[in-house]
Amino acid sequence: MKNYTTIFVRKELYKLNFSEKIKEIRKKQNLTQEQFAEKLFVSRNAIAKWESNRGYPDIQNLITISDVYEISLDELIKDDKKLKNKIILDSASKKWHILVILYLIAIIIYIGYFHFAHKILMIGFLVATLFMLGFELRIFIKEKIWKNRS
């Protein structure tokens, strides 16, 4: 593939947002949304969302677009504040989910220690912790599945 930065040189004055850039890249390649999606290993719906500004790809998909079309990540996200914020929030969100899950597992271990060492079972505390762990795992897993679909 050739370097497609020339696509953006002409329209740099217009400060294209991410959805316009994706659409421009696809059209310059004479690809349908389906063909474009196949090249990026995502669904056609994901491409439609990106092009209509109803959603953004995660960092993994941005890197794939950058690699496949030889466009720097800077060129892809530079002028789209919403996309930059999404990337930052995704990163922070993932870290917090993992930390909360680890914390809840530590509490369950603590409850288990008290039960076996001191013969004290904190059933209410255990139920509440298991409920929260299940809730956090559900959010974490749903987020993973959603990201894999888009």
ZAMARGU-4260 file (C-alpha; in steps of 0.2 Angstrom, whole numbers, plus 5000, padded with zeros to 4 digits):
<rodrens>
0) 5000/5000/5000 | 5005/5018/4997 | 5006/5031/5010 | 4989/5039/5010 | 4993/5055/5019
5) 4990/5065/5003 | 4972/5062/5006 | 4973/5073/5021 | 4985/5086/5014 | 4971/5093/5002
10) 4958/5094/5016 | 4969/5099/5030 | 4961/5116/5030 | 4944/5108/5034 | 4950/5099/5049
15) 4941/5083/5046 | 4935/5073/5061 | 4938/5055/5062 | 4922/5049/5054 | 4926/5060/5039
20) 4944/5053/5038 | 4938/5035/5038 | 4925/5038/5025 | 4938/5047/5014 | 4950/5033/5016
25) 4937/5020/5011 | 4931/5030/4996 | 4949/5033/4990 | 4951/5014/4990 | 4934/5011/4981
30) 4929/4999/4995 | 4911/4996/5002 | 4909/4997/5020 | 4908/4978/5020 | 4925/4976/5011
35) 4933/4990/5022 | 4927/4980/5038 | 4934/4964/5031 | 4951/4972/5029 | 4950/4979/5047
40) 4943/4963/5054 | 4928/4972/5061 | 4909/4971/5057 | 4901/4982/5044 | 4890/4990/5058
45) 4906/4996/5066 | 4911/5005/5050 | 4894/5012/5048 | 4895/5019/5066 | 4912/5026/5064
50) 4907/5035/5048 | 4891/5042/5055 | 4900/5048/5070 | 4889/5037/5082 | 4904/5028/5088
55) 4923/5026/5089 | 4935/5012/5087 | 4946/5007/5102 | 4964/5009/5102 | 4967/4992/5095
60) 4957/4996/5079 | 4965/5013/5077 | 4982/5004/5077 | 4975/4992/5064 | 4969/5006/5053
65) 4985/5015/5055 | 4995/5000/5050 | 4984/4994/5035 | 4983/5012/5027 | 5000/5018/5033
70) 4992/5033/5042 | 5000/5039/5058 | 4989/5038/5074 | 4992/5057/5075 | 4984/5060/5058
75) 4969/5049/5063 | 4964/5056/5080 | 4973/5074/5080 | 4958/5084/5076 | 4944/5074/5085
80) 4943/5079/5103 | 4929/5066/5107 | 4940/5052/5100 | 4955/5058/5110 | 4944/5058/5126
85) 4936/5041/5122 | 4954/5033/5121 | 4959/5041/5138 | 4943/5036/5147 | 4944/5018/5140
90) 4961/5016/5147 | 4956/5023/5164 | 4940/5013/5164 | 4949/4997/5161 | 4962/5000/5174
95) 4948/5004/5187 | 4938/4988/5183 | 4953/4977/5185 | 4958/4986/5202 | 4940/4984/5209
100) 4940/4965/5204 | 4956/4962/5212 | 4951/4972/5228 | 4935/4961/5229 | 4944/4945/5227
105) 4956/4951/5241 | 4941/4954/5252 | 4934/4936/5248 | 4951/4929/5253 | 4951/4939/5269
110) 4933/4933/5273 | 4939/4915/5270 | 4954/4917/5281 | 4943/4923/5295 | 4932/4908/5293
115) 4945/4895/5293 | 4957/4904/5306 | 4944/4911/5318 | 4928/4901/5314 | 4919/4917/5310
120) 4909/4918/5295 | 4904/4935/5289 | 4889/4929/5278 | 4882/4946/5275 | 4899/4953/5270
125) 4902/4938/5259 | 4886/4939/5250 | 4888/4958/5247 | 4906/4956/5241 | 4901/4941/5229
130) 4887/4952/5222 | 4898/4966/5218 | 4912/4955/5211 | 4898/4947/5200 | 4892/4964/5195
135) 4910/4970/5191 | 4914/4954/5181 | 4898/4956/5171 | 4903/4974/5166 | 4921/4969/5162
140) 4916/4954/5151 | 4902/4964/5142 | 4914/4978/5138 | 4927/4965/5131 | 4913/4957/5121
145) 4907/4974/5115 | 4924/4979/5110 | 4927/4963/5100 | 4911/4966/5090 | 4915/4983/5086
</rodrens>
